Amino acid sequence: MNTPSSTRSPIAGFPTPLRWSPLLLVVALLAACGGDPPIVCGEEGQVELFTKDSELLQPCFEDPEGEKLTLSTRSADKAIATSIVLGQAIRIKAVSPGSTTVTVTAEDPGGQTASMDIQVLVPNRAPRARGRMSDVKTMIEGVRQEVVNDYFSDPDDQALVFSARPADPSVASAEVVDSLKLIVRGVGNGTTTVTVVATDPGGLTAEREMEVSVVDPVMIFENAFDDSGELSDWTRNFASIGSITGGRLYLYNLYPGWFGLADRTGLAVSDYVFAASVGRDTEDIVAGFMAIAPYVSFATPYAFFFTLGYGENVLNHAGDSNWRMATCCFWSSEGAFGGESDLIAEVGELNEIAMSTRRGRMTFTIDGEEMLDIDMIARVWPSLMTTARLAMYGLGGATRQRGFWDWASVDAVDQTPDPESPPAFELGPAEFEEFELGTMSAPGAKIPTIEIRK
């Protein structure tokens, strides 16, 4: 109600008998309330907006007395659309698909109001597929994984639910676990198609396909180091000296803090078993091998070290150990793994070591005994290898002290692409400039497991 400019009552001048006349009371109340309320001069409208879009509207109200009106606005569901007042206009912004009502109220100085409703419709749009999913080649019981949300987007920023189905379940199985990870498993030799479906909360979908081939692993290389010419199969850096003598490959480092190494490069393999027979000429070094995968991101390991020999704090493994495994780079997402074993050979003798990335597990063995079993799927660790590396490292800055290898081999699924076909595997969708794999498990996911055995 407006406050009259005079402090006298609106009926103060009337004779006493008329002061409580009902008619005069109505007149007095109308005078006190400032006249007639505002009226709506336009039709109640409807607005259609896509998520994140907004529109500026000027609702039509009139005041019979010509007084200035004050606007206010309220959305019935702010999760669908919001509204704010901007002077004598309002701005409506779409938040997510659905429909709601925005109510606009005009109030005159006397507190009298009029309202109009605006129906707001935010249409649901289908998810969009993007990039190209890499084809998969694996072995029977082999496991490959892909983070599928990188290949889909939703224009309305809604959470997508992913599913997968194989065209031929006798060749491969496919499922999405932890909300985002596509797991493909080889069932039987052959080729099939796996379709990945992204579904939004409104039931609209987008699809991407990948070809899955299940094949037998083959021997990629096997060096017995019986011929000095085999040294040409292995490249070395400026800090490394290598030679083949008496059926063994010998390596040493020239400079403190540098590995002595020999690389078998240009590989494109998965589901591999990297094996070697390794020894040391002295206790002042550790020796073994490394498997190097394609680089994806700093948060995802791309190199895996396995070395033998006593040493303290070797490759960030705290404490005294005579075997250890570590990842690079930053060495390990969980700390290095290692321990002590009676299997480790004396100086001058050999151990057979092997690293496997089959069936979704990364395992390490010494003389056939399993020392370490890591769940690769839970960590989104790669099962691919591009370089097989033999390596030694001098403890405490030691140089020119040798590690040696009697033989080395890789048995794997060959991922070398057919020149007439698209690449067998890619680091990410072709449309992406940057591609990262998350290593965090989804809510409710099982904690990754490690089993260390002596």
Stockholm file with secondary structure:
# STOCKHOLM 1.0

chainA/1-454         MNTPSSTRSPIAGFPTPLRWSPLLLVVALLAACGGDPPIVCGEEGQVELFTKDSELLQPCFEDPEGEKLTLSTRSADKAIATSIVLGQAIRIKAVSPGSTTVTVTAEDPGGQTASMDIQVLVPNRAPRARGRMSDVKTMIEGVRQEVVNDYFSDPDDQALVFSARPADPSVASAEVVDSLKLIVRGVGNGTTTVTVVATDPGGLTAEREMEVSVVDPVMIFENAFDDSGELSDWTRNFASIGSITGGRLYLYNLYPGWFGLADRTGLAVSDYVFAASVGRDTEDIVAGFMAIAPYVSFATPYAFFFTLGYGENVLNHAGDSNWRMATCCFWSSEGAFGGESDLIAEVGELNEIAMSTRRGRMTFTIDGEEMLDIDMIARVWPSLMTTARLAMYGLGGATRQRGFWDWASVDAVDQTPDPESPPAFELGPAEFEEFELGTMSAPGAKIPTIEIRK
#=GR chainA/1-454 SS CCCCSSSSCTTTTSCGGGTTCHHHHHHHHHHHHTSSCCEECSCCCEEECCTTCEEEECCCEECTTCCCCEEEEEESCTTTEEEEEETTEEEEEECSSEEEEEEEEEECTTSCEEEEEEEEEECCCCCEECSCCCCEEECTTCEEEEEGGGGEECTTCCCCEEEEEESCTTTEEEEEETTTEEEEEECSSEEEEEEEEEECTTSCEEEEEEEEEECCCEEEEEECCCSGGGGGGSBCCTTEEEEEETTEEEEEESSTTCEEEEEECSCCEEEEEEEEEEEESSTTEEEEEEEECCCCCTTSCCEEEEEEEEEEEETTEEEEEEEEEEEESSSCSSCCEEECCTTSCCTTCEEEEEEECCTTEEEEEETTEEEEEEEHHHHTCCCEESEEEEEEEEGGGCCSCCEEEEEEEEEEEECCCCTTSCCSCCSSCTTCSCCCCCCSCCTTCCCCCEEECC
#=GC SS_cons         CCCCSSSSCTTTTSCGGGTTCHHHHHHHHHHHHTSSCCEECSCCCEEECCTTCEEEECCCEECTTCCCCEEEEEESCTTTEEEEEETTEEEEEECSSEEEEEEEEEECTTSCEEEEEEEEEECCCCCEECSCCCCEEECTTCEEEEEGGGGEECTTCCCCEEEEEESCTTTEEEEEETTTEEEEEECSSEEEEEEEEEECTTSCEEEEEEEEEECCCEEEEEECCCSGGGGGGSBCCTTEEEEEETTEEEEEESSTTCEEEEEECSCCEEEEEEEEEEEESSTTEEEEEEEECCCCCTTSCCEEEEEEEEEEEETTEEEEEEEEEEEESSSCSSCCEEECCTTSCCTTCEEEEEEECCTTEEEEEETTEEEEEEEHHHHTCCCEESEEEEEEEEGGGCCSCCEEEEEEEEEEEECCCCTTSCCSCCSSCTTCSCCCCCCSCCTTCCCCCEEECC
//
